[in-house]
Amino acid sequence: MRKIKQKIARTGVSIRWKLILYFAIFVAVALLVMWVFQVCLLNNFYEWIKRREMADSATELATYVEDDSLDLQAYDQAVDGVMAVAIYRMNRGTPTQQIVSVDATGQTTGITLPIEQLEKYYQKAAQNKGSYTGNFTFGGIEVPKKAFPIFQFKQSAYPSVRLMHMQLAQGESGSVYLILLNAALQPLSTTVQILQTQFFWILSILLVCAAVMVFYLYRHISSPLVNMNESAKQLAHGKYDVVFSGEGYRETRELANTLNYASHELSRLDRLQKELIANISHDLRTPLTMIKGYSEVMRDIPGENTAENIQVVIDETTRLSELVSDLLDLSKIQSGSRKVVFEEFDLTAAVEEIMRRYDAFTAHQGYRISFKADTRVSVFADRSMILQVLYNLINNAINYTGDDLSVSVGQSVKNGRVRISVSDTGQGIAAEEIPQIWDRYYKVDKVHRRAMIGTGLGLSIVKGVLELHNATYGVESEVGKGSTFWFELDILEPAQTMREMTQSLEE
């Protein structure tokens, strides 16, 4: 027992047992309410309703005390309420004439009363703002209220108790009338026994219904959740091919679909992580191997300490430095530690400056890189970051362009925004591959090759930088016809201030 308690304290109660517990509590509360209202408080409700009916009837009769239809009204009220009705004309608290006497109870009670008793009833009503209701015996003795407890399981100890309502009314002539209504409080012991029997039948039916409902909810809510929990444990241990099945309600199906999507994404990220490690290892090993090889040659072979060999070592060292720098930049962008420094600068001039830096490369390697702009524009952004984006997009185009070695850079303005596009004539990208090309080291052809320019992390850095600027970006590509990468920034209008642009970017 102690071990079970420790396990519950450690893991909590399962949804299956919670459902059973909640339904058991619900059934218990429902039955308790039924027992209290239908059995324990039955006599009290019966008397309370009877008192209200008699009070309403007396108020209705008070409006007809000097009307010719009083007899008919008294008869209707007596029949409807199964009671006796008597109305007396009073003079200074003493009855002078009985003007109405109707008995619909089947007994001759409450119609003819001694004058002393009527005077007492008059005083009772006068002392209680003209209206009073009480429980009286045939002898006119009022039964104390304590004889009728709140939870009354048995009939009152006074078997001849009757409910009597007395009310004073004044006619248009100024005369005062005493209206007496007398009704029997019917014994409810038989009714209580019937309700008790019904209660136990209802208890049995509710228990069966609750058991069926718990089983149904368990099959449609608890069971799918338990199965998905087991599958999630397998997923946590690296089994990414697990399938989540959510049967039953829409919410469980949606949860299963979400978990299946998460499993697919984790599997993809795991594969990309392994590819990343393999590709970075490849990019690090190649220059390190060349540096080591050329260094050993220059050390061991006389005359090999030439400028060409030293330049190879320098180039590979530079490449290693660029790779480490790109990895650090990507890490800073993703962690949020690299801050954006906004400034106003001429974007068109910045692109032209980059084109001039590629002139030597194009002349030596045979690449043709062109730039076309429809107008000059200025933007408010981090200049060094945007230049890094441009370099990475151009380097990516150079690495993947076609046999014509052609790369084109374009600038266009529309609706207050400037679009920079970089196009190549390579093999293009399939539509299903486009959302994934921004991942680190993702390769469309699945074959890692050493980039001619850059480190292979360019598009990941582009994505991070542009998202820091809240810029829109994308790629348009068709297999066999090349690709066009683009991004858009807001143009800095002449009338805009630095503060306005900063607030706009923050929003």
Secondary structure as UniProt FT lines:
FT   HELIX           2..11
FT   HELIX           15..35
FT   HELIX           36..40
FT   HELIX           42..62
FT   TURN            63..66
FT   TURN            68..69
FT   HELIX           70..81
FT   STRAND          84..91
FT   TURN            92..93
FT   STRAND          94..103
FT   HELIX           115..127
FT   TURN            128..130
FT   STRAND          131..136
FT   TURN            138..139
FT   HELIX           145..147
FT   TURN            159..160
FT   STRAND          162..170
FT   TURN            172..173
FT   STRAND          176..184
FT   HELIX           189..217
FT   HELIX           218..222
FT   HELIX           223..236
FT   TURN            237..238
FT   TURN            240..241
FT   HELIX           250..300
FT   TURN            302..303
FT   HELIX           307..335
FT   STRAND          343..346
FT   HELIX           347..357
FT   HELIX           359..365
FT   STRAND          368..373
FT   STRAND          378..381
FT   HELIX           383..400
FT   TURN            403..404
FT   STRAND          406..414
FT   TURN            415..416
FT   STRAND          417..424
FT   HELIX           431..436
FT   TURN            437..438
FT   TURN            440..441
FT   TURN            444..445
FT   HELIX           458..468
FT   TURN            469..470
FT   STRAND          472..477
FT   TURN            479..480
FT   STRAND          483..491
FT   TURN            494..495
FT   HELIX           498..506
//
